[in-house]
Amino acid sequence: MQEFNPILGPAALLATWSVVMFFIYVIRVMGSGAKLGELPPGFRGPDGEADAPDKMKWTRHNYEHLMEQPTAFYALVIILAMVGDTSTPSLYAAWTYAIARILHSFWQMQVNTIPVRFLLFTIATLALAMLGVHAVMFTLV
């Protein structure tokens, strides 16, 4: 069995959180009284945006966000794990990214004010940039 690289932990947490967000969205959809069997063919979440309750929209938006920028995070973490990076700065950056994105999720689906969301997103993005620099440094040496 291969030895576990601790930098994979934050990626595993964030990936699991993304699945949890999907189920939170499903619960909010079902709680809104929406009947999936009554939707017209080809209906997509954005089609009902105007009529959806805010917290349901915000949760869907956040789930979609978790399918966007975090894909770069997963790639960088895998690269760093493959090169054997277990440095403290990389670990802190990975955990900072995962925790900031989870806090961003909670904020977006509950309160959704832009200044706090922007701050959390910026913190996560700076951590992601640090991981990117480390990945480039380790792979170009």
N, C-alpha and C positions, 0 to 999 in steps of 0.2 A: 504494500500500500504506500502511495506517495505521501510525503509529509505535507500537511496543510499550510498554505501561505495565509497569514492572517489578513492580508489586504483583500482577500475574497469575502470576508465577513460583511463589510459594508455593502458590497454588491448583492450578496445574498439577502440581506435585510431589505434593501431598496426594491429588489425584484419581488420579494414576498409582499412588501407593502403595496406594490402596484396591483397585485392580485387582490389584496384586501380592498383596495379602492374600487375595483370593479364590483365587488359584492356590496360595498356601501352604496354604489350607484344603483345597482339592481334593487336594493332595499328601498331606496328613495323613490325609484320609479314605481315600484309596487305600492308604496305608501301614498303615492299621489293619485291612485285610482286608475292609472293607465291600464288599459287592457291590451296586451300584446297581440291577441288574436283579432282585434278590431282595427289594427293599423293598416293603412293601404299598402299594396305591394310597393316595394322599393323605398319605404319610409326609412329615414335615417334620423338619428338624434337631433341634428341641427334643424331638421324640418319642423320640429315642434318647439323650437327655441322660444318663440314669442309667447306661447301658452304655458310653458313649464314654470314651476315654482323656482325662485332664485337658487335655493340651496341644491335643488336637483341639477340645475344648469351648471352651477359652480363645481359640483362634484364631477359631472361629465367632463367639463373643461379640464379639471385637474387630472383626471384619468388620462385624457389625451396628452396632456403635458408630460406625464410620466412615460409616454411612449416616444417622446421626442428627444430632448437633450440628454436624458439618462443613457441613451444608446451609446453616446460617446464615452460616458463614464464607464459603462460595462466594458467597452473595447479597451480603454486605457488601463482599467484594473486587470484585465486578462493579460495584457501586454506586460504590465509590471509584475504580475504573478509569474509569468513565463520566464522573465529574466531574473527572477529570484529577489526582487526588491522587497525587503521587509523593513526599510528605513522608517524611523519615527516620523519624519516630515510627510512621507507618502501615506503612512497609516493615518496620521492626523488629518491630512487632506481628504482621504477617502471617507473617513468617519464624518468629517465636517460636511462633505457633500451630501452623504446619505441623510444625516440628521437634519440639515437645512432643507432638503427636499421634502422630508416627511413633515417638518414644521410648516413648510409652505403649503403642503396639502391640507393640513388641519386649518390653517388660516384661510385658505381660499374657499374651502367648502363650508366654513362656518361664518366668517366675517367678511372677507374678500375686499378689504380696503387696500388700495394700490401701494401706498408708501411702505407698509409692512411687507407685503408680497414682494415688492421690488427689492427691499433690503435682503430678505431671505434668498431671493433668486440671485442677487449679486454676490452674497456670501458663497452660495453654492457654485456659482460660475467662477469665482476666484479660486476656489478649491479645485475645480475641474481644470482650470488653467495650470495650476501647480502640478497636478497629475500629468497633464500633457507635457509640460517641460521635463518632468522626471522621465517620462516614457521616451521622449526624444533623446535625452541625455544617455539613458541606458542602452538604447538601440543603435545609436550612432557611434558608440565608443568601440 
